[in-house]
Amino acid sequence: MREFETLDGLLHCLAGHGAQHIYCKFLAENDNSKQQIYLGKSFEVLQLLVFGTIRPEASVKVPNFKADIPLFWIDGDGRKAAAPGAQLILYPKYPEVRLSGFLRGCPLAPAMMLRPIPKSERRFNNGSDGRILFLGVSNNSVFAYLAAAASPIAAAMRDRMGAAQPDAGTLREITLKEGPDARSQLLERLREIYKSNPHPSMKLDRTGNRVVYSARNGGGYTLEALFGIVPNGRSAPDFMGWELKAYSGSRITLMTPEPDAGYYGKNGVEAFLRKYGRNLPNDVIYFTGSHKVGVPAKSSGHTLVTVGFDERSKKIIDVDGGIRLIDDKGDVSAEWTYSGLVEQWARKHAAAAYVPYTKSLNLPFDYSYKTPVLLGEGTEFGLFLKALSDGKVIYDPAPKIERASMQNSKTKARSQFRIGVKDLACLYQNFESIDIGDEKC
């Protein structure tokens, strides 16, 4: 099988297949077809990749989550072939993420270079052995290439790193173009928006044209429009890997997952509301309340609990567990399984910029974006669960049925987990407050 002769040739080929981000990993001797390929020590690595639905595997020796990954191996001629058995395995016990099944059924897979090495023959004490795995990530696929230790590509990659020591435990992004990084470009655009306040309420239509937005909730849409972002409704970063979150109050909505188990998950939002909601005089059924873990909510009588999460270690200890809402009879009225929540968290929260704003009092609304902005990087799902257990993250729902007694009733789902602005730092490994009015920052 033909190999690439130059690093630039490989990177150009990966980009030609649609890769928007390219990562490399210096492999160790225990990165092989038997022991799998270690990708990272936390679920955070998922935010770099594309993957399918996450599912729990509770009946195995080491309980885990699994997700299929659309992996293709490429060769030096630029050909690609799918590895249909490839999957990610998430081990909450450690925690860590591994790549498995990456050889099976793929004619271009480098099977010889990924054979297990007997312990008696190992020479590198589980450090880097010279092989380098390249992963090119597009919108819907991951393209893989393995460079041999003595290959020109591996030598070029080591030269490119210079004095930095290869780490067999991390994925490193390879910069394809020189210039300002994503964080710098984000802050520069926010400064431009800040200097040109106020901004008329707007959003982008499907073709990217600015249109007037007359509803009251235009703060986020207007900010996205100023960044050239078309609203898509998907849980995905907005600007070069950064999620934009505009806010005007003391609380911020982190995510809005619908329950996938319990009475709500099995029967849907309308059945849930008709069983548990409050009847209001204007023929509306509502379900509201500030729900903290372990504390019955005054308005609903329901109690939020976490099942299968250890607060001290910040680890999931039961992959079949989840966040549950318990009614006053002890029944599970709604549940969010960990597998579903991990999937949504991984697709959305790699890095986030929280941008404060004010709104004009009169129509048509306009918005002024303020300083400082808050930047959070390096989040993990365990930090979210810890903040939930500590009462910093709350479940603050507002689903309702309008015209509830009529045949043309209208149901609106609204499940949301929220956190106070003052507590945001607990969700991130790195958190900063940046004065965008200061050119030096």
N, C-alpha and C positions, 0 to 999 in steps of 0.2 A: 504494500500500500504506500503510495507516494506521500512524502512529508513536505511541509512548507519549508522553503529555503531561508526565508527572512521573517523577522517579527512583523515588519510593516506589511508584508504580504498576507500574513495571518490576520492581522487586525483589519486590513482592507476587506478581506473575504468575509469576516464576521459582520462588518458593517454592511457589506453588500447583501447579506442575508436578513438585514433589518435590525441588527443589534444596535440598541441605543446606549447600552452600558456594557462594558466588557470588564470582567473580573479575572484575576488569576489567583491560584492557590498553590503554594509550594507543598507538594505531597510528602508524607512520611511513609515509612515502610508498612505501617498498619493501615494505610489508605489503600485498600485492595478489594477485590470482588467478594471476599469472605467477610471481612470486618467492616465493609462499607467505607464510604469516603466521608470523613468528618468535615462539616461545613461551618460549625460555630458553636459556641458555648451557651447560646440563648436562642430563643425563638425570633430574635431581632433579625437574623439573617434572612428570614422569610420575606422581609420587606425589600430585598434585593432581587427576588426571583419571581417567576410566574408559576402558578400551581393550581390544581383543581380543588374540589371540595375536601375539607379536612374531616376525617372520620376517626372515631375512637377505636382502639384495639385493646380491650380490657382483659381478654382471656389468655394472653401470652405471658411468658416468664417475666418480662419487663414491660408493663403496660405502657402504651404509647399512642400517639396520634399518627395517622398516615395521610398522605396526599399524593395523588399522581402528579408527575411533572412532565410537560411536553418537551422531552429531551431529544435532541438530534446530534449525532456525531458527524463531524465533517472530516474530509481528507485533503491532501495537498492539491488536489484538482478542483477543490471547491464543491465537490459533491456532498450531499447530506443524506443521512439515513436515520429513521426514527428508532429510538430504543423504547419499544412499547411497554416494557416492564419497569421503567424507571419510576421511582417514587421517593418522596421525602419522608423520613421517619423522625418524629419529634418525641424525644424522651424527656418528659417533665421531671423525672426523678433526678437528673443530673444538674441542670437541664442541658440538652444539646440537640443538634439537628444533624442527621446523616443522610447521604444519598445512597440509595440501594437499587438493585435491579437494573443497573445501567448498561450491562452487557447483553443481557438476554434478548435474542431475536433481532440484533442489529449487526448487519454484515460489515459495517465500518468501525465497530467498537474495537479499541486497542486492547484486546483480551490478554495478549502476551505481557504487556507492560503493567497489567493490573492483577497478575497472579499473586496469591498469598506467598509470603516468604517465611519459611520456618524460623522460629525464634533463634535456633542455633546458628543460622546463617545471617542474621541481621547485623548491620555494621554501624547504624547511625543512632542507636538508642532512642528511636521514635522521633528523632529530629528530621529536618528536611533531607531527603535523599537525592535531590537534584531534579526529579521529575516536576513538571509544572502543568497544572490543569488550567485551561482557559475556558471561561464561560461567557458567551455573548448572549445578552438578554434583550429580546425584542418585546413587542406588546403582547405576544401570545406564544412565544417559544423560547427555549434555551438551547443554544448551539455550543457543543463541547469539542475541545481538541486537547489532546495530551501530548506534550513535548517530552521526548526522552532526555535524561540527564545530560548526555553528551551532545545534544543537538545544538545547531547554531541558534535556534530560537531560545532555548533555555539559557545559553550563554549571553545572548543579547538582553534577555530580561534581567539577568543578574547584573549586567553592566548598567542597565537603566536604573536599577535600584541603588547603585552606588554603594555607599557605606552602610545602608540600612540592612539589618540582618533579616534573612528570610524567616518568616514565622509560619510553621506548618499548621497553625490553628485558625487562620483568618483568611477571608477573601479580601483582596486588594483591588480597588478600581484602577483601571489603566486610563489615563487621560488621553483622549484622542486629539483634542484641539487645545492649543495654548490660549490662555486668556483668563479673565476673572472667573473665580469659581461661582457655584450656584448661590452661595450665601451672599457674596459680594454683589452679585447682580440683583438679588432679591432686595437687599437694603438700598441699593441705588435707585431702583424703581419706586420703592416706598418713599424715598426722599423726594423724588419728582412729584409723586401724588400728593405728598404733604405740602409741598411748596405751592401747588396749584389749586389748593382748596378754595371754595367748596366745589363739589361735583354733583351735577344733576342726577337724579335717580335713573338708573338704566340697567339693562342686561343685554347680552348678545343673543341674537336669534341663532337658528341652526346653521346659518351660512356665515356667521361671524359679524353680522352688522349690528351696530348699536341701535337699540330701540328704547323708547320711554317705558319705564316701569313705574306704575302708579300705586301699587300696593304699599303697605306700611313696612314690610320686611325687606326693604331694598338694600340694606347696608352691605350684606355679603355679595349680592348680585352685582352691585355697583363696583365694589372692589375687584371682583373677578373680571368684570368688563374692562376695567382700567388696566388689567394685566393681559387682556386679550384672550380670556378663558371662556369658552362656550360651556354653559351649565350642562352637566351630563348625568347627574343623579347617581354616579358610581362612587364607590368607596375607593378613591384613588387620589394620590397627591395632585396638587393643582399647578404648581410652577416649579419646574426643574427639580422635582422630588420634595418640594415644600408644600404642605397644606396651608391654605390661607383661611384664617378664622377671624372674621370681623365681629366685634362685640361692643355693646353699649351699656351693659349692666354689670352686676357683680358676679353673675354666674354664666358659665359657658357650657353649651351642649357638646359633649365629647363624641357621642355616636347615638344612632337611633335604630338599634336592632329590634326586630320583632321577635317575640318569644317563639321558640321552635319546639316546646314541649309543655307539659302541664295542660290544664283545661284550655287555656288560650291557644297554645300551640296545636292542640288536637281539634278544636272546634272553631277557631277564628275569632277575630276581634268583635264581631257583632254578638255572637253567642256569649262571649265573655262580658260584654257590657250589659246585656239583658239579664245576666245572672248576678253580676257584682256592682253594676253602675248605680248612680244616684239619679232619681227622676227629678228633673227641674220643671218649674211651672210652664215654660214655653215649649213643652213637648220635646225636650232634649234629655238624653241620658248621658251622663258624664262619669268618668272615673279619674279622679285626681288625688294628689297627696304627695307630700315629701317623704319618701320611704328610705330610711337608713337601716343598715344591717342591724338586726337584733332589737329594733325598736318598733312596736306597732304604730302605724300611721294613724293619726287622729281622724282623718277624713274618710279613710277606707277600712280601717281595722285590720289591714293586711300587714304582714311582717316580712321583710326581705332577709334572706339568709344565704350564706355560701356553703355549698356542700362539696367536700373533697378538696379543700384548699387549706394549707397550713400557713397561718399568719407569720409565724416566726421565721420559717425558711423561705417564705414567699414562693412556695412551689405547689403545683397541683399534685395531689396524692391519689386522686381518683379520676381517671379520664372519662368516666361516665357521669361525673358530677356536673354542677353548674350553679348558676345564681337562680334562686327560687323565691317566688312570692307565695306566702302561705296565708290562707284565709283564716277566719276566726274559729273554724272547725278543725284546723290542722291539715286541710287538703291543699295540694299544690295548684294554685289558681293560674300560675304562669311560670315558665322556666326558660332560661337561656342556657343552652348546653355550652360547656367549655369549648367543644370542637367548633361550634358555630361562631362563638365570640373570638376565639383565637384567629380564625380565618378573617373576620371583619377587621380586627385590630391590625393584623399583619398587612392587610391591603391598604390601610389608610394612614397610620400614624408613625411613619418613619421620622419625620421632622415637621414642625408646625410653627407658623408665625401668627401670633395673636395680635390683632390690630384694633385699637380702640377707635370709636367714632362717635360723633354727635350728629343729630338730625335736626333740620329746620322745623319750625312749628307749623308752618303754613304749606299748603299745596301750591305748586308741585314740590315735593320734597327734594332737598339736596343734602349731601353728606359731606362732612369734614372729617378726615382721618387724622388721628392725633398721635402724639408721642408721649411716653416711650412705647415701642413695640416689644413684645415678649417673644423670644425665640427658644424653643425647646428641641433638643436633639437627643437621640438615643433612648427611646422608650422601650419598655418590655411589658408584656401582658401581666406578669406577676406584680408589677408596680401598680397597675390599674386595680387588680384584685386587692392589694394591700390598702390602697387608698379607699376602696369601697368598704373593706372591713373596718377601717379606722373612722368611717363616717364622713370622709371628705368628699367622696363621690356618692351621689344619691340617685335613686330612681324617681323621676319626676314626670309621670305620664299625664297625658291629656287627650285620650281618645274620646270620641263622642258619637252619638247617633242623633241626627236632626230629623224632625218630623217622625219621631219614633213610633207613633201609633198609626201611621199611614203606610199604604203599600209602596209609595215612592220615597221611603225613608232613605236617608243618606248617612253612610258610616264613614268616619275618618279615623284612621289609626295614628297614634302618636305615642310611641314608646321612646323615652329618651333618658340617657344617663348624663348627669350634669355635675359640674365641680365649680367651686368658687375660684375666682381669678387669683386670690391670695394663696391658694393651695396648688396651683398648676405645677410648681417646681417639683412636687413629689412624684410626678409622672415621668420625669426625665433625668438622665444621667448628667446632662449639661443644660443649664437654663440661664438665660441672660435677659436683662432689660437694656434695650438700646435706644438712646436718644437720637432719633432720625433727624432732628433739627441741628445736630452737631455734625459737621462735615468730617470731623476726625474719627468718628466711630465707624 
